[in-house]
Structure formats: structure tokens, C-alpha cells
């Protein structure tokens, strides 16, 4: 069965997986497969949006579900599809169960992959939304992080209380320079202990626990990731553009902050540039 998706004229786009920025420009691809093929690719160099999606690999060659907007559905499979001017959702029906294969939001200048479920070489590939943890569990982790912050402050005082021996050379405080790595080692050790502390207490897998803990740590005055002091102007401009896109499509992105990419148990949660 064949059909063509009327995706219309589109010369430039920004590509997101959930709320994570992936690519920007006339071409982009997501997730490189064996043989150099991409799970999904987008090409607008001809003035229209060309969408290609691979459903699997056969003898090392890609098996397309969509190739340059053309649906290529095998009659051996059962599929269901819903398309509108701003969304494309395709379900796969197997064993009497219906599951989402791919769910895309298609805006005038943005494409957002909201969900996907498939496998390659027997390894599961999913783009999915993580469930929100119970508030009492998060509160317990927050309290433990606060305790570790106090431990860090106390150990930092001890480090700073060591005798000064280096003095100041050419305007540089040698003692402060030597002590900073000591504080960094203390911080890393406390972070490692936090990551392992609740693994046995909560019935969460490691990926989910790490995601919850990262969400708590980013608000910590000690363990939160600080922004680099020196950032290339092009990255500043890109961050500004991403911020404007998310503000313009705030309703779309509001529900996608917990979307992650998972392949064979490995989870990707950050912006990825291709």
C-alpha cells in the first residue's frame, strides 16, 4: 500500500525530540543505525519537507515506513494512521495490541518527535515520557541532598582552615588554587554517594533514579551544574533561538520535558547536535 503525505512547503526547520533540540537547518537526522542509515531523516533542500522513517533493517538494508513522504506499508503488517496539518501519528498493531510507532508534531518551523516505539537487531528503541515520581519520594531525596550540602560546607571549611603556605604570586592566590581541586574531589565523592544511596530503598531502575536525582540536584547550590563562564557566541545565539522556539510553542513543550530517548537500556536526556 502506498500513499503520499502532503507535508507542504518548508525551507527551514528546528528538530526536537521531546523538549531536547536535535538539529537546525535544511537537513537533519536522528539516531544512526548500522550501515550509516538514520532512523529518521528530514530534507528541505528542494523547498518541501521530505520525511523518511525506517521501520527496520533487512539484510543490513533499511526498510522504510515513510520514504520522502511516501508511505510504504507492507500488507503483512497492520497499521493505523492519523494525519493533520500539524501532527502525524502512526500505530502498529501486533498480537492484538496497538502501540504507537511514531508521533510527530509538525509546526511551520518546528518538528517535534513526541513518541516512538520500535526495535533494531532485537534491541528496543523508544522515545517515551517518564512517569512523574511520587512527591514524598522526591522530598526524601531533597532532604538527603540538603544534608550532603551541609557536609560539603563543613568539609570546605576544614580545607580552607589548613595553613596557608603558598601566598600570592602575580595576583594569584596559590593556596586557593591548590584547595579548589580538594573541594571538587569532596563534591564528586558526595555526588557518587547520593547516586547509590537510595537504589535499594526505591524500586526504581537505575535510569529512572538517576533522572529523578538529577532533577533535584540541578536546584542545589552545591551540586547544581554551573554554566561555563566562556561560551562561544554561536552557542549563545543557538540557546537564544531554542528559548524563543520553546516560548512560541510553550503549550507543545510543556508536556514534553520528561521525554527521553532510550536504546537498549541507554537513555539520552540532553540536547544532541547532529
C-alpha positions in Angstrom: 0.0 0.0 0.0 1.3 3.4 -0.9 0.2 7.0 -0.2 1.9 10.4 -0.2 1.9 12.7 2.8 1.1 16.3 1.7 3.5 17.9 4.1 3.8 21.1 2.1 6.4 23.7 1.5 9.1 24.1 4.2 12.5 25.5 3.7 13.9 25.7 7.2 13.1 23.9 10.5 14.3 23.1 14.0 14.1 19.5 15.0 13.3 18.4 18.6 12.9 15.1 20.4 10.7 15.9 23.3 12.0 19.2 24.6 15.6 18.4 23.5 17.0 20.3 20.5 18.5 18.0 17.8 19.1 19.8 14.6 18.5 23.1 12.8 18.6 23.9 9.1 17.7 22.3 5.8 18.7 18.7 6.7 18.7 16.6 9.8 18.8 13.0 11.0 18.1 11.1 14.2 19.9 8.1 15.6 22.5 6.5 13.3 21.9 2.8 12.6 24.3 0.1 11.4 25.3 0.7 7.8 25.1 4.5 8.2 21.3 4.7 7.9 19.3 7.0 10.1 16.1 6.1 11.9 14.5 9.3 10.8 15.7 12.0 8.3 14.4 15.3 7.1 15.4 17.2 4.0 14.0 20.5 2.8 16.6 21.4 0.2 14.1 21.0 -2.6 11.7 23.5 -1.0 9.3 21.0 0.5 9.6 18.9 3.7 10.8 15.4 2.8 10.3 13.0 5.7 11.8 9.5 5.8 11.3 6.9 8.6 12.9 3.5 8.9 10.8 0.7 10.4 13.6 -1.9 10.5 16.7 -3.3 8.8 16.5 -6.3 6.3 19.8 -7.9 5.4 21.5 -4.7 6.5 19.4 -2.5 4.3 16.7 -0.1 5.5 13.1 -1.0 5.4 11.1 2.3 5.1 7.7 3.0 6.5 7.9 6.5 5.0 10.4 7.5 2.3 10.4 11.1 1.1 6.8 11.5 2.3 5.7 8.3 0.6 4.1 5.7 2.9 5.4 2.2 2.1 3.3 -0.1 4.2 3.6 -3.9 3.9 0.3 -5.7 3.6 1.8 -8.3 6.0 1.7 -5.7 8.8 -1.3 -3.9 10.4 -1.0 -0.2 10.8 -3.3 2.7 11.7 -2.5 6.4 11.0 -3.9 9.8 11.8 -2.6 12.9 9.9 -3.5 16.5 10.1 -1.7 19.7 9.1 0.1 19.8 12.5 0.5 16.2 13.6 1.3 12.7 12.3 0.7 9.7 14.4 1.1 6.1 13.3 0.2 3.0 15.3 1.4 -0.6 14.8 -0.9 -3.5 15.6 0.7 -6.8 16.5 -0.6 -9.7 18.6 -3.9 -7.9 19.1 -2.1 -5.0 20.8 -2.0 -1.5 19.4 1.1 0.6 20.2 2.4 4.0 18.9 5.1 3.6 16.4 5.8 7.3 15.9 4.1 10.5 17.0 5.2 13.8 15.4 4.1 17.4 15.8 4.7 19.4 12.6 4.6 23.2 13.0 5.6 25.8 10.4 9.2 26.0 11.6 9.5 23.1 14.1 9.2 19.3 14.0 8.9 17.6 17.4 9.1 13.8 17.9 6.9 13.1 20.8 6.9 9.3 21.0 8.3 6.3 19.2 8.5 2.5 19.9 10.4 0.0 17.7 13.5 -2.2 17.8 16.6 -2.8 15.8 18.6 -6.1 15.9 16.4 -7.2 18.7 17.3 -4.1 20.8 14.4 -1.9 21.9 14.4 1.8 20.8 11.9 4.1 22.5 11.2 7.8 22.7 9.0 8.0 25.8 7.8 10.2 28.6 9.0 9.2 32.1 6.4 9.0 34.8 6.4 11.6 37.5 7.7 10.3 40.8 5.7 10.5 44.0 6.2 13.7 45.8 7.1 12.1 49.2 9.9 10.2 47.4 11.3 13.4 45.9 11.0 15.1 49.3 13.1 12.4 50.9 15.8 12.8 48.3 15.7 16.6 48.7 16.2 16.3 52.4 19.2 14.0 51.9 20.7 16.4 49.4 20.4 19.2 52.0 22.3 17.0 54.5 25.0 16.4 51.9 25.2 20.1 51.2 25.9 20.8 54.9 28.6 18.0 54.9 30.2 19.7 51.9 30.2 23.2 53.6 31.7 21.7 56.7 34.5 19.9 54.8 35.1 23.0 52.7 35.7 25.0 56.0 38.2 22.4 57.1 40.0 22.7 53.7 40.1 26.5 53.9 41.3 26.2 57.5 44.5 24.5 56.5 47.7 26.6 57.0 48.5 29.0 54.2 51.8 28.2 52.6 51.7 29.4 49.0 50.9 33.0 49.4 50.1 35.2 46.4 52.1 35.2 43.3 51.5 37.7 40.4 48.0 38.4 41.8 47.1 34.7 42.0 46.2 33.1 45.4 48.2 29.9 45.3 46.5 28.4 48.3 43.1 29.0 46.8 44.3 27.4 43.6 45.5 24.3 45.4 42.4 23.9 47.6 39.9 24.1 44.8 40.7 20.5 43.5 40.2 19.3 47.1 36.7 20.8 47.2 36.0 19.3 43.8 37.0 15.8 45.0 34.8 16.2 48.0 31.9 17.2 45.8 32.3 14.3 43.4 32.5 11.8 46.3 29.3 13.1 47.8 27.6 13.1 44.4 28.6 9.4 43.9 27.3 8.5 47.3 24.0 10.2 46.6 23.6 8.3 43.4 24.0 5.0 45.2 22.2 5.8 48.5 18.6 5.1 47.5 19.0 2.4 44.9 18.0 -0.3 47.3 15.3 1.7 49.0 13.3 2.7 45.9 12.0 0.1 43.4 13.2 2.2 40.5 15.6 1.2 37.8 18.9 3.0 37.7 18.0 5.2 34.7 14.8 6.4 36.4 16.5 7.0 39.7 19.3 9.0 38.0 16.7 11.1 36.2 14.9 11.9 39.4 18.1 12.7 41.3 19.4 14.9 38.5 16.1 16.9 38.7 16.7 17.5 42.4 20.5 18.3 42.1 20.0 20.9 39.4 18.4 23.1 42.0 21.2 22.6 44.5 23.6 25.4 45.4 26.4 22.9 45.7 25.7 20.1 43.2 23.8 22.1 40.5 25.6 22.3 37.2 27.1 25.8 36.8 27.1 27.4 33.4 30.5 27.7 31.8 32.0 31.2 32.1 33.1 31.2 28.5 30.6 30.2 25.8 31.1 30.6 22.1 28.9 33.3 20.6 27.3 30.8 18.1 26.1 28.6 21.1 24.7 31.7 22.8 22.8 32.5 19.7 21.5 28.9 19.4 20.4 28.9 23.1 18.6 32.1 22.4 16.9 30.7 19.4 15.9 27.5 21.2 14.4 29.6 24.1 12.3 31.7 21.6 11.0 28.5 19.9 10.0 27.0 23.3 8.3 30.2 24.3 6.4 30.3 20.9 5.2 26.7 21.2 5.0 26.7 25.0 1.9 24.5 25.1 3.6 21.8 23.0 6.8 21.8 25.0 5.1 22.0 28.4 4.1 18.3 28.3 7.4 17.1 26.8 10.0 18.0 29.5 10.2 14.4 30.7 10.6 12.8 27.3 13.8 10.7 26.8 15.4 8.6 24.1 16.2 5.0 25.1 18.1 2.4 23.1 19.0 -1.0 24.6 18.7 0.4 28.1 20.9 3.5 27.4 19.0 6.8 28.0 19.7 10.1 26.3 18.2 13.2 28.0 20.2 16.2 26.8 20.3 18.3 23.7 22.1 16.4 20.9 23.5 18.1 17.9 23.9 16.2 14.6 
